[in-house]
Amino acid sequence: SIYLAALLGNGLIITAVACDHRLHTPMYFFLLNLSLLDLGSISVTVPKSMANSLWNTRAISYSGCAAQVFLLLFLLSAEYSLLTVMAYDRFVAICRPLHYGTIMSSTACVKMAAAAWASGFLYGLLHTANTFSIPLCQGNVLEQFFCEMAQIFKLSCSDTYLRELGVVVISACLGFGCFVFIVLSYVQIFTVVLRIPSEQGQHKAFSMCLPHLAVVSLFISTGLFAYLKPPSLSSPLLDLVVTVLYAVVPPTVNPLIYSMRNKELKDA
């Protein structure tokens, strides 16, 4: 039911933005890309899990496992990059409104979206190659409903400390860089918004920014909790719940957050 809700919500946004010419603006172009990434990320893990439940099996091939790791890393990191680009779009719309059409031209938007997808692809490729280049000899059972890097490292018979450290350092540098960019963008946005004399103008500006801010907060908080929780809290059941939180909940909830108070999207 959660997967169907994600398909319906993201599918409706993609259809509305693609078919309604009034929504052919940078903000909705990036939202369409976000919905595509959400659809992809939840479709990488949940259908296989559902098929395994229906056929009463827990098997996945080695190549299928590698594909899951790559695609999930690719789509989630591309989504984070895209959310950073969307923060820049909101910054230009509110802080540089007279130059918005020039800065956020269709060519610039396509290049920024392509950069987000490409960065995700490279990130996924790097970490997948790093993960599957290690020998696995500690059994073949993953305590998770899909193939996850942390679970695969547990099956290695070699010391994976340096590899895991490399994953953490690279992810932290990229993640922190994007996070700082988003925070600085919103500091400037709220500084400008609070100077708007009319209450209606402030309300309109906040309604443009708050959905994006909510999606960013959900994405970052679930990811951080999943990977930075203390080892003492770790248990198979808790790991499963936390993984569902970051892999399944955001793609399902994002369409609701963006469409709840968006009159243009509702009309479309």
N, C-alpha and C positions, 0 to 999 in steps of 0.2 A: 504493500500500500504506500509506503514511503517512496519507493522507486517510481511508482506510477504518478505520485504527486509531483516528484521532481521532473519527470518527463512532461507532464501536462503543463506545469508552471513555466519551465524553461522553453518548451515548445511554443506556448502561446506568446511569450515575449519575442522569440525569434520570428514567428509568423507576423506579429503585429508590426515590428520594426521593419521587416523586409517588405511588407505589403502597403504600409501607410506612408505616403510621401511626406506627411507632416512630421514624421519621426526620423527623417533622413538628416539628422544633425550629429555633430561629434559625440555628444553625450549618449545618444541612443545607439550610435554605431559601436561605441565601446561596450555598452550594455549588451548588445547582440553578441559580441565576442565573449563577454563574461558568461552569458547563458550557454554558448557553445562549449566553453571550457567546463562549466558545471555539469552539462549533460555528459561530456566525455569522461570526467573524473568519476562520476557515480556509476557510469556504464562499464568502467574497467573492472570494478570489484563486485558489485551487487548481482548482476545477472549470472555470473559464474557460481557465486555462492548459492543463489536460488536453484540453479540447475543441479548442483551437488546435493542440495536438500531433497529435491524432487526424485533424484535417482539414487538417493541413500548412499552417497559416496563422498569422500573427502579428497579425491585425487586431482592433481593438476600436473601437467607435463613440465619438464625442466624449461623448455622454450616458452611455454605459456606463463610460467612463473616469472621468467626474465622479462617477458613482454608486459606483465602486470606491473612489475617494479618500474620499468622504464616509462610506461604510459602514465602511471600515477604521479611519478616525480615530475615528468614533463608538463602535465596538465596543471598540477598544483602550483609549481613554480612559475609557470606562464600566467596563471591567475593572479598570483601575488604581484608580478611585474605589471600586469594590466591594471590592477587596483592602484598601483603607484602612478601609472599614466593617467588614470581617471582622476586622481587627486590633483594632478597638474592641470587637467582640463577644467576642473572646478575653480582652481586658483586663477587661471586666465579669464574665465567667464566672470568672476566677481571682482578681481583686482585689476584686470586689464580689459574691461569690456569693449572699449573703442578699438582695440587691436585684435579682438577675439577672432574675427573672420580671417584676418591675415595670418595670425599665429597658428590657429587650428584649421588650416585649409584641409581640403579632402586628401591632398597628397601627404601632408604632414601626419594626418590621422592614420592613414594606411601604413606609413612608415613606422609610427609608434606602435601600432598594433602588431605589425610584422616583427618588430624588435622584441616585443613581449613574448610572442610565440617562439621566436628563434632562441632567445635566452633560456626559455623553458626546455627547449629541445636539447640544447648543449648541456644544461644542468642535468637533465635526465640521463643523457648519454654518458656523461662523466661518471656519475654515481653508479649507474647500472654496470658499466665496465669494471669499476672498482669493486663492486660487490661480488660479481660473478667470476672474477679472476682468482678467487681464493678456493682452495680445496675444501670440499664439504664431506665430513666423515662422521659427524655426530648424529647419525640417524637422518631421517627425511621427514620428520613431523614438525609442522609449524603450528604454534599455539595461537592461530589467528585465522580469520575467515578469508584472508587473501594473502598474497606474498608481500611481505614487508621487509625492508632492509634490516631492521634491528633483529627480527626473528631469524633471518638467514645468517647473520653474523654468529648467532648462537650455535649454528650447526657446523661452524668451521673447526678444523682440528689444528689450525695454526693460530698464532697470536694476532688478533685483529685490532689491538689497541690503537696502533698508529693509523690504520685505515678508518676506524671509527672517529678518531680524533680529527683526521682530515675532513671527514664528512661534516663534523660539528663546526670546525673552523670556517670552512668554505660557506656552509649554510648560514652561520652566524654573521659573517662579514656581509654577504649579499642581503640577508634578511634585515640586518641592522641598518644597512645603507638605505634600503627602501623605506624602512620604518622612519628613519630620521627625515627623509625627504617628505613623507606624508605628514609628519608632525609639523615640520616647518611650513609646509603649504597651508595647513589648517590654522596655524598661529596667525599667519598673514591674512587668511580669509576671515577669521573671526575678528581680527583687528579692524578690518574694513567694514564688516557687517555691523559691528557695534557703533560705527560712526554714521550709519545710514539714519537720517532724521525720521523717516516715516516708519511706523510700526508694520505697515503692509509690506514695505520693501524689505525689512528685516525678516519677516515671516517667509517671504518668497525665497530669499537667499538661504535661509536655514532649511527650507523644504527641499532645496536643490542638493544640499550637502549632507544632511543627516542620514538619508538612506545609505549613501556611500560610506559614511563614517561607521554606521552600524554593521555593514557587511565586512569592512576592514577589521573592526573590533572582534566580530565573531570568528573570522578566519584566523587572526593572530592568536586570540586567546585559546581556541581549541587546539591549535598546533603546538603552542608553547606548553600547554598542560600535558599534551600527549608525550612530548619528548623531554620535558624538563622536570617531570614529577620525580620525587625522591625514590630511589630503588626500594626503600622500605615499604612504599605503598604499592609496589608492583605485585599483581596477582593475575592469573589468566582471565578471571571474570572482569576485573577492573580494566585490564589492558584492552579487552574486547569492547567494553562500554566506551572507553576513551577513544578508541579507534573509530567507532561508529560516530562519535561526536565530531571528529575532524574530517572523516572521509564521506559521511552520508548526510549529516545534518545541514552543513552550509549550502550544498547544491540544492537542497530541498527548500530551505528557508529564504535564500537570496531573492527568488522571484517575488515572494510575498512582501519582503522588505521594500523592494523597489516599486511594486505596483500598489501598495496599500494607500499611499497618499498622493499618487501621481495621476492627476486628472487626464493628462494627455494620453497616457498609456491605457487608462481605463476606457476612454472614449474610443481609442483605436481597437 
